[in-house]
Amino acid sequence: VQNDAGEFVDLYVPQKCPASNHIIGAKDHTSIQMNVSEVDKVTGRFNGSQCSGKHHSISTCCNQDRWCPGVTLGTL
């Protein structure tokens, strides 16, 4: 597919779960994606921008009964 600038781009870019190292497929509807935003340290309010590199995807195996080892809030 071509964009407005005439460059070829992918319609779908697969994500990888950092905990299980599995590729998250397009039809995997049980996986989640989180975007972490920046918060003002004084007021505690959203300041309108996202933290760079704070995009996380968790695959199906981490959402099921068997929690993937190493997945804690510290690793996210």
C-alpha distances in whole Angstrom, upper triangle without the diagonal:
4,7,10,11,9,8,6,6,7,7,11,13,16,20,23,26,29,32,31,28,26,23,22,20,18,20,23,24,28,26,26,25,27,27,30,31,34,37,40,43,45,44,42,39,36,35,32,30,28,30,27,27,28,25,26,25,28,27,29,32,33,33,35,39,39,38,36,39,38,36,38,38,39,36,33
4,7,8,5,5,4,6,9,10,13,15,19,22,25,28,30,33,33,30,29,25,24,23,20,24,26,27,30,28,28,26,28,27,30,31,33,37,39,42,45,44,42,39,35,34,31,29,28,29,27,27,28,26,27,27,30,30,32,34,35,35,38,42,41,40,38,41,40,38,40,39,39,37,34
4,5,5,6,7,7,10,10,14,15,19,21,25,28,30,33,33,31,29,26,25,23,21,24,26,27,30,28,27,25,26,25,28,28,30,34,36,39,42,41,39,36,32,31,27,26,25,27,25,25,26,24,26,26,29,29,32,35,35,35,38,41,41,40,38,40,39,37,39,37,38,36,33
4,5,7,10,10,14,14,17,19,23,25,28,31,33,36,37,34,33,29,28,27,24,27,30,30,33,31,30,28,29,27,30,29,31,34,36,40,42,41,39,36,33,31,28,26,26,28,26,27,28,26,29,29,32,33,35,38,38,38,41,45,44,43,41,43,42,40,41,40,40,38,35
4,6,9,10,14,15,18,19,23,25,28,31,33,36,37,34,33,30,29,28,26,29,31,32,34,32,31,29,30,28,30,30,31,35,37,40,42,41,40,37,33,32,28,26,26,28,25,26,28,26,29,29,33,33,36,39,39,39,42,46,45,43,42,44,42,40,41,40,40,38,35
4,7,9,13,14,18,19,23,25,28,32,33,37,37,34,33,29,29,27,25,29,31,32,35,33,32,30,31,29,32,32,34,37,40,43,45,44,43,40,36,35,31,29,29,30,28,28,30,28,30,30,33,33,36,39,39,39,42,46,45,44,42,44,43,41,42,41,42,39,37
4,6,10,12,15,16,19,22,25,28,30,33,33,30,29,26,26,25,23,26,28,30,32,30,30,27,28,27,30,30,32,35,38,41,43,43,41,38,35,33,30,28,27,28,25,25,27,25,27,27,30,31,33,36,36,37,39,43,42,41,39,40,39,38,39,38,39,36,33
4,7,10,12,13,17,20,23,26,28,31,31,28,26,23,23,22,20,23,26,27,30,28,28,26,27,26,29,30,32,36,39,41,44,43,41,39,35,34,31,28,27,28,25,25,27,24,26,25,28,28,30,33,34,34,37,40,40,38,36,38,37,36,38,37,38,35,32
4,7,9,10,13,16,19,23,24,28,28,25,23,20,19,18,17,20,22,24,26,24,24,22,24,23,26,27,29,33,36,38,41,40,38,36,32,31,28,26,24,25,22,21,23,21,22,22,25,25,27,30,30,31,33,37,36,35,33,35,34,32,34,34,34,31,29
4,5,7,10,13,16,20,22,25,25,22,20,16,16,15,13,17,19,20,23,21,21,19,22,21,25,26,29,32,35,38,41,40,38,35,32,31,28,26,24,25,22,21,22,19,20,19,22,21,23,26,27,28,30,34,33,32,30,32,32,30,32,32,32,29,27
4,7,10,13,17,20,22,25,24,22,20,16,15,13,11,14,16,18,21,19,19,18,20,20,24,26,29,32,35,38,41,39,37,34,31,31,28,25,23,25,23,22,22,19,20,18,21,20,22,25,26,26,28,32,32,31,29,32,31,29,31,31,32,29,27
4,6,9,13,16,19,21,21,18,16,13,11,10,8,11,13,15,17,16,16,15,18,18,22,24,27,30,34,36,39,38,35,33,30,30,27,25,22,23,21,19,20,17,17,15,17,16,18,21,22,22,25,28,28,27,25,28,28,26,28,28,29,26,23
4,7,10,13,16,19,18,16,14,10,10,9,9,13,13,15,17,15,15,14,16,17,20,22,25,29,32,34,37,36,33,32,28,29,26,23,20,21,19,16,17,14,14,13,15,15,17,20,20,21,24,27,27,25,23,26,25,23,25,25,26,23,21
4,7,10,13,15,15,12,10,7,6,6,7,11,11,13,15,12,13,12,15,16,19,22,25,29,32,34,37,37,33,32,29,29,27,24,21,21,19,17,17,13,13,10,12,11,14,16,17,18,20,24,23,22,20,22,22,20,23,23,24,21,19
4,7,9,12,12,10,9,6,5,8,9,12,11,13,13,10,11,9,12,13,16,19,23,26,29,31,34,34,30,29,26,27,25,22,19,18,17,14,14,10,9,7,9,9,12,14,14,16,18,22,21,19,17,19,18,17,19,19,20,17,15
4,6,9,8,6,6,4,6,9,11,14,12,14,14,11,11,11,13,15,17,21,23,26,30,31,35,34,31,30,27,28,27,24,20,19,18,14,14,11,9,7,8,8,11,12,12,14,17,20,18,16,14,16,15,14,17,18,18,15,13
4,6,6,5,5,6,7,11,13,15,12,14,13,9,10,10,12,14,16,20,23,25,29,30,33,33,29,29,27,28,27,24,20,19,18,15,14,11,8,6,5,5,9,9,9,11,14,17,15,13,10,12,12,10,13,14,15,12,11
4,6,5,8,9,10,14,17,19,16,17,16,12,12,12,13,14,16,19,21,24,28,28,32,32,28,28,26,27,26,23,20,18,17,13,12,11,8,7,7,9,12,12,10,13,16,18,16,13,10,11,10,9,11,13,13,9,9
4,6,8,11,12,16,18,19,16,18,15,13,13,13,14,16,17,21,23,26,29,29,33,33,29,30,28,29,29,26,22,20,20,16,15,14,10,9,7,8,11,10,8,11,13,15,13,10,7,7,6,6,9,12,12,8,9
4,5,9,10,14,17,18,15,17,15,12,14,15,16,19,20,24,27,29,32,33,36,36,33,33,31,32,31,29,25,23,23,19,18,16,13,11,8,8,10,8,8,11,12,14,11,10,6,8,9,9,12,15,15,12,13
4,7,9,12,16,17,15,17,16,13,15,15,17,19,21,24,27,29,33,33,37,37,34,33,31,32,31,28,24,23,21,18,17,15,13,11,10,9,11,10,11,14,16,18,15,13,10,11,12,12,15,17,17,13,14
4,6,9,13,14,12,15,14,11,13,14,17,19,21,25,28,31,34,35,39,38,35,34,32,33,32,29,25,24,23,19,19,16,13,10,9,7,9,9,10,13,14,17,15,14,11,13,14,14,17,19,20,16,16
4,6,10,11,10,13,13,11,13,13,16,18,21,24,27,31,34,35,39,38,35,34,31,32,30,28,24,23,22,19,18,15,13,10,10,8,10,11,12,14,16,19,17,17,14,17,17,16,19,21,22,18,17
4,7,8,6,9,10,7,10,10,14,16,19,23,26,29,33,34,37,36,33,32,29,31,29,26,23,23,21,18,18,14,12,8,8,6,8,10,11,12,14,18,17,16,14,17,18,16,19,20,21,18,17
4,5,5,9,10,9,12,13,16,19,22,25,29,31,35,37,40,39,36,34,31,33,30,28,25,25,24,21,21,17,15,11,12,9,10,12,14,15,16,20,19,19,18,21,22,20,23,24,25,22,20
4,6,8,11,10,12,13,16,18,22,25,28,31,35,37,40,38,35,34,30,32,29,27,24,25,24,22,21,17,16,13,13,11,12,15,17,16,18,22,22,21,21,24,24,22,25,25,27,24,22
4,6,9,9,12,14,18,20,24,27,30,33,36,38,41,40,36,35,32,34,31,29,27,27,27,24,23,20,18,14,14,12,11,14,16,15,16,20,21,21,20,24,25,23,25,26,28,25,23
4,6,6,9,12,15,18,22,25,28,31,34,36,39,38,34,33,30,32,30,28,25,26,25,23,21,18,15,12,11,8,7,11,12,11,13,16,17,17,17,20,21,19,22,22,25,22,20
4,6,8,11,14,17,21,23,27,29,33,35,37,36,32,31,28,30,28,27,24,25,25,23,21,18,15,12,11,9,8,12,13,11,13,16,18,17,18,22,22,20,22,22,25,23,20
4,7,10,13,17,20,23,26,28,32,33,36,35,31,30,28,30,28,27,24,25,25,23,20,17,14,11,9,7,6,9,10,7,9,13,14,14,15,18,20,17,18,19,22,20,18
4,7,10,14,17,20,23,26,29,31,34,32,29,28,25,28,26,24,21,21,22,19,17,14,11,7,6,5,5,9,8,7,10,14,14,13,13,17,17,14,16,17,19,17,15
4,7,10,13,16,20,22,26,27,30,29,25,24,22,24,22,21,18,18,19,17,14,11,8,6,5,7,8,11,10,9,12,16,16,14,14,17,17,14,15,15,17,15,13
4,7,10,13,17,19,23,25,28,26,23,22,19,21,19,17,14,15,15,13,11,7,6,4,6,9,11,14,12,12,16,19,19,17,16,19,18,14,15,14,16,15,11
4,6,10,13,15,19,21,24,23,19,18,16,17,16,14,11,12,13,11,8,6,5,6,8,12,14,16,14,14,18,20,21,18,17,19,18,14,14,12,14,13,9
4,6,10,13,16,18,21,20,17,16,13,14,13,11,7,8,10,9,6,5,6,9,12,15,18,20,18,17,21,24,24,21,20,22,20,17,16,14,15,14,11
4,7,9,13,15,18,17,14,13,11,12,11,9,6,6,9,9,5,6,8,11,14,17,20,22,19,19,23,25,25,22,21,22,20,17,15,12,13,13,10
4,7,10,12,15,14,12,10,7,8,8,6,4,5,9,10,8,9,12,15,18,21,24,26,23,23,26,29,29,25,25,26,23,20,19,15,16,17,13
4,7,9,12,12,9,9,6,6,7,6,5,5,9,12,10,12,15,18,21,24,27,29,26,26,30,32,31,28,27,28,25,22,20,17,17,18,15
4,6,9,8,6,5,5,6,8,9,9,9,13,15,13,15,18,21,23,27,29,31,27,27,31,33,33,29,29,29,26,24,21,18,18,20,17
4,6,6,5,5,6,6,10,10,12,12,15,18,16,19,21,25,27,30,33,34,31,31,35,36,36,33,32,32,29,27,24,21,21,22,20
4,6,6,8,10,10,13,14,14,14,17,19,17,20,22,26,27,31,34,35,31,31,35,36,36,32,32,32,29,26,24,20,20,22,20
4,6,8,11,11,15,16,17,17,20,23,21,24,26,29,31,34,37,38,34,34,38,39,39,36,35,35,32,30,27,23,23,25,24
4,5,9,10,13,15,17,17,21,23,21,24,25,28,30,34,36,37,34,33,37,38,39,35,35,35,33,30,27,23,24,26,24
4,7,9,12,14,14,15,19,21,18,20,22,25,26,30,32,33,30,30,33,34,35,31,32,32,29,26,23,20,20,23,20
4,6,9,11,13,14,18,20,18,19,21,24,26,30,32,33,30,29,33,35,35,32,32,33,30,27,25,21,22,24,21
4,6,8,9,11,15,17,15,16,19,22,24,27,29,31,28,28,31,34,34,31,31,32,29,26,24,20,21,22,19
4,6,9,11,14,17,15,17,20,23,26,29,32,34,31,30,34,36,37,33,33,34,31,28,26,22,23,24,21
4,7,10,13,16,14,16,19,22,24,28,30,33,30,30,33,36,36,33,33,34,31,28,27,23,24,24,21
4,7,9,12,11,13,16,19,22,26,28,31,28,28,32,34,34,31,30,31,28,26,25,21,22,22,19
4,6,9,8,9,12,16,19,22,25,27,25,25,29,31,31,28,27,28,25,22,21,18,19,18,15
4,6,5,8,12,15,18,22,25,26,24,24,28,31,30,26,25,26,23,20,19,16,16,16,13
4,6,8,11,15,18,21,25,26,24,25,29,31,30,27,25,26,23,21,20,18,17,16,14
4,6,9,12,15,18,22,23,21,22,26,28,27,24,22,22,20,18,18,16,15,13,11
4,6,10,13,16,20,21,19,20,23,26,25,22,20,21,18,16,15,13,13,11,9
4,7,10,14,17,19,17,17,21,24,23,20,19,20,18,15,15,14,14,12,9
4,7,10,13,15,13,14,17,20,19,16,15,16,14,12,12,11,12,10,7
4,7,10,12,10,11,15,18,17,15,13,15,14,12,13,13,15,12,9
4,7,8,6,8,11,14,13,11,10,12,12,9,11,12,14,11,9
4,6,6,7,9,13,12,10,9,13,13,11,14,15,17,14,13
4,5,5,6,10,10,10,10,14,15,13,16,17,20,17,16
4,5,5,8,7,7,7,11,13,11,14,17,19,16,16
4,6,8,7,5,5,9,10,8,11,13,15,13,13
4,7,8,7,9,12,13,11,13,14,17,16,14
4,6,6,9,12,15,13,15,17,20,18,18
4,6,9,12,15,13,15,18,20,19,19
4,6,9,12,11,14,17,19,17,18
4,6,9,8,10,13,15,14,14
4,6,6,9,13,14,12,13
4,6,9,12,13,11,13
4,6,10,9,7,10
4,7,8,6,7
4,5,5,7
4,5,5
4,5
4
